[in-house]
């Protein structure tokens, strides 16, 4: 009787190991809405960009990104597009890996978002697959001489790991660890699936335990 119970437990454990891992949706980062308004906010234009650092502890698919954007002239800016760019962390410098000599100026992923009204604006359905590690999510605005923007990113959101600022040139330069703009990143993570060799070893071990138990 005891042997049957042990063998049943072994079978259940083996079945659980073989079942596909379940994906889990979660909030990668949520700074909440900034408390400040347009006065004193960070300007967003072709020479003023912002990037916020975040860390993934496991492989994740980024599904949506929202950033809190306002305008000092909503009538002018309605329909204005801006870029959400995701960068790898640049080594010991701990900055976004911006490189204008590369495609997408070095961004791992990027997408276009549209300013509709003051508040959360962004993009969904992204399917950005990332390994565990440290990354930057940037708000970037391109040149627009015929329709200059009055977009701003208000201060006063929950503190971030770090915020990088681009003010022209080839790289993000200034780093502020006490500043944060409004950012929401949502993703899906899947628990790691055992390697075939590890799974085979585990099943062999369970089988040996079962054989010993049955002999007893």
N, C-alpha and C positions, 0 to 999 in steps of 0.2 A: 504493500500500500504506500509506504514511504517513498519507494523508488518511483512509483507512478506520479506522486506529487512532485518530486524533484524533476522528473522528465518533463512534466507539464510546464513547470516553471521555466525550464531551459527552452522549451519550444516557444513559450510566450516571449521570452527575452530575445530569442533569435528573430521572431516575427517583428518585434518592435524595432530591432536594428535594421531590418530590411525595408521597413516602411519609409516612404519619402518624408523628409523633414517639412514641417509646415511653415509657410511664410508668415512673417509678423510685421504688421504696419506700425510705425511709431513716428513720433515727432523728433527729428534729428536735432533741431534747434528751434526755439520759439522765444524771441526776446520780448514778446507782447508789444502793444502799440506804444510808440514814444509819447512822453507826456508833454514835450515842447511842441510848439507850432512852427510857422515859417520863419519867424524872427530868430536870427542866430543859427539857423539850420545850415547844414552842409550843402553848398551849391553843387548841382549836377550838370555839367556841360562837357564839352570836348576836352577840357584840360583839368577837370575836377571829377575824379572817380573815387569810389570807396569799395573796400573789400573787407569781409569779416571772416575770421578764422574759425574753423570747427574741426572736431576730431571724430572719426568713426572707429568704434571698437571691433566691428565685424564687417564683413562684406555686405554692401547695401545697394539697393537700387533707389536712386532719388526719383521720386514721382512728381513732386511739385515744389516750386519756389515762389514765395511771395515776399515783396519788400514794401515797406511803408513809405510812400512817396506823396509829396504835396506840391502845390504850385503857387507861386505868387501872382500868376495870371492864368487861371484855369481855362478861360475862354481861348487863350492863345495856345495852350499846351494840350488841349483835348485831342486825343488821337496820336500824340507824339510817341514815337517808339524809342525804347532804350534796350540795352543788352544786359542779360544776366549771364555772366561768364564764370565758369568753375575752373580754378587753377590748382595744380599741385603745389605743395609747400616747397619753397626754394631753399633747401638745405639749411645750413647754419644761419643764413640770413633771415630765415623765417619770414619770407615775403611771398606774395603771389608770383608764380614763374612766368611773368609777362616777358614776351620776346617778340618784337615786331618783325623779326626775320623769319618767323615760322608761320605756317598756316594758322588762321584764327588767333594770330599773335600769341601763340603758346597756350591758349586755353585748352583744357582737356575736353570740355563741353561748353557750348554756348547756345543761347536761344534768345529770340526777340520777344519783348513784352511791350504792352501798350498802356500808356497812362490814360485811364478812363475818368477818374475823379480822385479827389484827395482820399487817401486811405491805402488799403492793401491792393497792390497791382502785381501781376506776375504771370506765371505759366504753369500748366499742369500737363499730365501725360508725357513726361519727359523720358522715362526709361534710361536714366544715366546710371550705368553700372560701375561701382567703385569698390576697390579693395579697402580693407581697414587701413587707416592712416589719417594724416592731417591735410586739410584742404582749405581753400579760400573761395568764398562766393562774392563776386564783384558786381556792382552796378556801374555800368559804363554808358556814356552818351556820346554818339558820334558827332562829326562836324555837321552843322546845319546853319549855313550863313543866311539862307533865304527865310528860315523860320527858327530863330534862336529860341532856346527853351528857358523857362523860368522854374524848372523843376528843382526841388530841394529834398534832402533826406533829414527829417527832424531828429534832434538829439533826445535823450531821456528814456531810451529803451533799457531793458535789463543789460547789465554789463556783459560784454563778449569776451572770449579768450584774448582777442586782439583785433584792432581795426587798422588796416593799411590805407594810406591815402596816396593817390596819384595826382600830381600837379603839373604834368607835362614831362617831356623827356622820354627815356627808354624804360624806366622801371617805376614800380611803386616805391615810394621813399619813406615818408614819415610813418611811424608806428605809434599807436596810442592804445594802451591796455585798459584805459578807464573810459573809453568812449564806445558807443554802440548805436547803430541805426536799426530800424525795425526790420526784422528778418524772420521768416518762417520757412523751414525746410522740412518736408515730409518724405519719408522713405519706407522701404520694405526690406527686411532682412530675413535670411533663411539660415537656420542653424547648419553648421558644417556637417556634411555627409561623410561617414567613415570611409577611408581609403579601402579599396578592395582587399589589399593585403592585410590590413588591420582587422577588417571584418572577417576574413577567412581565419585568422589567428584566434579571434574571439570565439567563433563558432567551434573551432577545433578544441579550444579549452573547455567550452561548455559541454561538448561531446565527451571529453575525457572525464569531466566531473560526473557526468551521467553514468558512464561506464563503471567508474569506481563505486559509485553509490549502488548501482545494480548488483555488482559483485558482492558488496557487503550484505 
